[in-house]
Amino acid sequence: MSEPPSTEQRSLAHWAEEGRAGMEAFYALALEDYRRMVAARDWAADRRGPAVAGRVRVLDVACGSGKFPAELSRRGLADAVAGTRVEIDLLDPSPFSIAEARSVLAPPFSVGAEHEVRIQDLPAAVGGFDVAWATHALYAVPPDEIGAGIARMVAAQRPGGFGAIVHATAASHYLRFAEAFRATFAPASVPFTTAAQVAGALAAAGVTPQVTTLHYDVGHPDRAVIEGFLQRCVFDDTVSLRRMEAEGAVGAYLATCAGEEGYRFSQVVDVLTWENAA
């Protein structure tokens, strides 16, 4: 009997044109993640600081569909960093994701290089970035590989460079639902990586981040959208919402999230930022 696909493999399979409907259902709720993280700090100041000769080089780790830079643009980053060109290297093992992210970049952003690899596999010769970020991007990195991935991300920054990782805690919907789903439907699957594990990996890489924790809810009244959102949360579209509601730990968890106006899910998200030693 063949091994079931790993969490990483299931994630990669969903970042494809065939998964667009699920992606759109997911972002019907998950866009709030990007609104909240952009509102959480002065990201423009983070980019003005490392600018050299009017240019900032950014490594976007597991760039996904480019929602973070798109939200920064929507919030007026171009005016805030007037005169600075922000050149982004897009890193993702999915060519679909790289194409999606490339398609939404707008000034002050421009595309630098593209790296169709996992962060832990990024060649050592690639580096010198003023900024490196990973926003809701590292859940599917296996817990026993997150250390290598974070170490490579930190090493890719220049001395004095700025780093940011936005990642849900174990108390967040993303992690609670993933654990309930794993217990009910996929006990052999690899668990998601938590914000605490990311923080531990940063410490092992010699980084002490500042941490801001965000608390907010997301929800939607449409059951079809909720089904697509939940399936995308675990990269598994084989289990219907009706079945989730009826079985095991997933059913028990969803019962705590249901209300008169549909489902609402609580997110508890850490924004971890640091500056590399000069």
N, C-alpha and C positions, 0 to 999 in steps of 0.2 A: 504493500500500500504506500502511495506517495505521501510525502510530508505535506500538511496543509500550508498554504502560503503564510509567510511571516507577516507581522504587522507592517513592516516596511514595504513588503511586496504588495500587500493589499492597498496601502496608501498610494504607491506608485501607479497601480492599475486604475485607481479612481481619478488620478490626474491625467485625464485623456479626454478627447472629444466625446467619446461615448458616455462619459460621466458628467457632461455639462449640466444636464437637468438637475442632478443631485447637487452639483456645485452651486447652482443658482438658488436651490432651496436652502442650502446651508447658509449662504450669505444673506438670505432674507433675514436671518437672525444674527449671524456672525459679523455683519458690518458694524454692529455696535461695539465689538471688540476694538476695532480700529478707531472709531470715534472716541472711545474712552481713553485709549492709550495716547492718542495725539493730544487730547485735552489735558493729559496728566502732567505735562512738563513743557518747557520752552525748547522744543527740538531745534528751532532755528539757531538758538544760541549754541547748541551742541555742534552745529555745523560751521558756524562762524568761527568758533575757536580754533579748529584745526586747519582752516583754510590757508593754503600756500599759493601766493600769486594768483588769487582769484579762482582757485580750483580745489575741490574736495573730491577725493576718491573714496567710494563707498563699496563695501562688499555686502551684498544682500544675500544672506544665507537662507537656503530653502525659500526662494523668492515667491513660490506659489503663484498667485494671480496678480501680484503687485498692488494689493489693497493698501498697504502701509504708505508707500510713496504717493499713491493716488490720493489718499486722504490728506497727506501733508500738502500736496498741491492744492486740493480743494480748500484747505484752511489758509491759503495765502502764503505758503512758504516762499514763493518766488519774490514777493515784495519784501519779505523779511530778510532775505539773503541777497538782495539786489547786488549785481555785479559779481556774484560767485557762481561758477559753473559746478554743478554736482554731478559727477560722472559715476554711474553705478555699474559694477560688475555683477551680473546675475548668476547666481549659483543654485542649481537644482538638478537632481537626477532625472527629472521629467522634462523632455523637450517641449511638451505641451505647456508646462508651467512657464518655462523661459519665454516662449512665444507670447503667452498671455500677459506676463509682466512687461515685456518689451512694448506691447501694443498700448498700454495705458500710461506709460511714462510721458510726462509733459514738463516743460521748463519749470524750475531750473534744472530738472534732471535730464541727463542724456545717457545712452547706453555705452558702457565700456566694453569689456570682454564678456564672454559667456562661458560658463563652466558647467558642463552637463555631468556632474559628479555629486556624490555625497560630501558633506563638509569634511568627514574624517578621511576622505580620499583625495582631497585637494592637493595637487603637487606642491612640494615645499618651495619651489621657485616662485610661486604666486604669492605676493605679499606687498607690504608697504602701504597698506590702506590707512587713510586718515580716520575712517569710521567703519565699523562692522556691526551689523544688526541681524537679529533673528527674531521675528515677531510671530508668535503662535506657530512656530515652524519646526520644533524639535520633538514633538510628542512621539513620533514613530521611530526616532533613533533608539535602538535597543539600550536599555539601562547599562549593559556591560560595555557599550561603545560610546556612551555620551562623554566620558572623560576624554577619549581620543578626539572626538569632534570638537569639544570646547577648547581643548589644548591647541588644535589646529586653527580655530577661529581667532584665538588670542595671538598666536604666533603670526598670523597674517596681518596684524595691525602694526603700524609703525610705532616707535617710541613716542609716548604722549598722545597716541590715538585714542579715540572715544569708542566705547563698545556698549551695546544695549541688547538685552534679551528680554522679551515679554513672554511669559509662560504661566499657565494655570497651575495653581496649587492643588494638593490632594483634596482640599475642601471644595473645589470648583466643580461645576457640572461636567466639564469635559473629562476629568479624571474619575469622578464618582460614577458617571454613566458608563465609561469604558470598563471600569472594574466590575460593575454589575453585569454588563453584557458579557464580559469574559467569564464570569462565574456561571452564568446561565447558559450561554450558547457556544462559547469558544474557550474552554478551560485550558487548551494547549497553546493558546496564543500568547505572544510576548506582551507583557503589560506596557502601558504608556510610561514615558519618562515624566517625572514630576518636577516642579519648580525647585523643591528641596534638593533633588539629585543634580539639577543644573547648577545650583548654588555651590554644592559640594565639588562639582567638577571645576567651577571657576576658582574655588579655593585651592584645589590641587594644581591648577595652572598658575598659581601665584597672584590671583586677582581677588581683591576684597570689594565687592560691589556695594553701591548704595541701593537700597530696596524700598520701593513704594508699592503698597498693596492696594489694588482697586477692588471695590465691591459693587456689583450692579446685577440687574436681572435682564434676561432676554426672553421674548415670547412671541407667539403668533396664534391667531384664532383658527387658522386653516389646518385641518388634520393632514392633508396631503403635504403641505409645506413642513409640518412638524415631522412627518415620517421621513421625508428626504433629508431634513436636518439631522435627525438622530442616526439615520443610516450612514450619512457622511461623517458624523462624529466618530464612528468606529470603522469606517471604510468597509461596510458590509451591507449591500442592498438586498440580501436574500431573506431577511427577517422583516415581516410587515409590522406596522405600528400595532395592529390588533393583536398580533402574537406577542409582541413585547409587553403589552399591557397585561397579558394573561399569564405570563410565566415567570417564576423564580424571582431572583434579586432584581431583575430589570422591572418587572411588574410592580414590585414593592417600592422601588425608587420612583417610578413614574407616578404612582399614586400620591406621593408627597409633593409632586410638581403640578398636579392638575387643579384647575379652578373653574369658576363659572364662565370665564372668558377664554378658556383654553389653557394650554400649558405655559408655565413660566419657569425658567431655569436660572439658578443663582450661580454667578461667576465670581470667583475669588482669584485674582490674577496678580502676579508679581511682575513689576517693572524693575529689572536689575540693570544698573548702569555703572560703568567704570571708566577710568582713564589709565591707559597703560603707563608704566613707569617710563620716564623720559631717559 
